[in-house]
């Protein structure tokens, strides 16, 4: 059987957070920084007082009932890729860092479009990477204000896998969706190729520009991850239950607004917790407490019957070391074992500010390990192998050459390592005594400099035209 889903909240505790969130939405409300949205929400019967909009319980309940509990996602060529909400955690690389660790020098430097392109070609080949988020905002572009679009173009050109992106600027978010539509070989109106992410401003505020992008995203039919980012002790209570409640209220407000705009719009209940280290003011994303909240977030999303998204593998360290490994492993495993539907951040570290090709390869292995543990143990007549055990009997070594072993050797019973070091020490030393980071670097450098599945000239020209309008 599969591993039982991790949980940190009882049904009663989920109910308490839900009720508190509804009361906050109904009695306190949220600040809405868009006159157009204020008018729209007033027209839907929501109480509006200046810039404050209150969300009655009945409105929240009615809107949440129309959110699809699952939806299919397709690759660039219009082929089915996976389904979000089917009980399997999907893993995405990226997104939106700034710096890059150079594979040749080992030094951190500003990121480039070439970094994104090579990162994406690696993602295309990694089996545990299901979706690609923009790993960085490349810095070597002629128009820094449109940095994200250069990254979107590089991802689309270098991989067929679905794309994940986010920008709080309407024109950039809109152009990213246009790029996805131009490159998609399927029916963009009915099939999902890209997912956009937008965030309220904690505490309890929606900026006007973000609401404009939200409305545009919903109108274009692109699924939206509503991702609050409250910071415990700064923009939310310091307690984890208070942090969960602020996130929940903010996320529900965005989901409700989206459903009022377009009932049935595809959405994700998302979270990206941060906790303040009160000793130095650092905002943490890889801490033990944020990982506990990842489990709670998945539980709350299931309560509302909405696909969930969280961030992992996360680490707050600035180098590839043991702390990096344990924070990433715990954040990823807990995210997957709790049943989050989309887990985004492979390849990133240093509180999401830095990427590297090596980190991507190591994170993909962490993700594959987490999914294998969650898959559990297959118990059936053939896997129990009672007849084989009785046939071979005591004191024999016949398992190594048995047909049963050879047959199961070619299944997913055991996870094949990517860069993990295994085997005798003598063999490891004879091959150069390479650690995991060095093995990942060599693997990253071995990838080709051109995409295996390039875009055709027609779609390539469309991307060039869209980007050209920003240059």
Buried (B, 14 or more C-beta within 10 A) or exposed (E): EEEEBBBBBEEEBBEBBBEBBBEBBBEEBBBBBBEEBBEBBEEBEBBBEEBBBBBBEEBBEBBBEBBBEBBBBBBBEBEEBBBBBEEBBBBBBBBBBBBBBBBEEEEBEEBBBEBBBBBBBBBBBBEBBBBBBBBBBBBEBEEEEBBBBBBBBBBBBBBBBBBBBBBBBBBBBBBBBBBBBBBBBBEBEEBBBBBBBBBBBBBBBBBBBBBBBBBBBBEBBBBBBBBBBBBBBBBBBEEBBBBBBBBBBBBBBBBBBBBBBBEEBBBBBBBBBBBBEEEEEBBBBBBEEBBBBBBBBBBBBBBBBBBBBBBBBBBBBBBBEEBBBEBBBBBBBBBBBBBBBBBBBBBBBBBBBBBBBBBBBBBBBBBBBBBBBBBEEBEEEEEEBEEBEEEBEEEEEEEEEBEBEEEBEEEEEEBEEBBEEEEEEEEBEEEEEBEBBEBBBBBBEEBEEEBEEEBEEEBBEBBEEBBEEBE
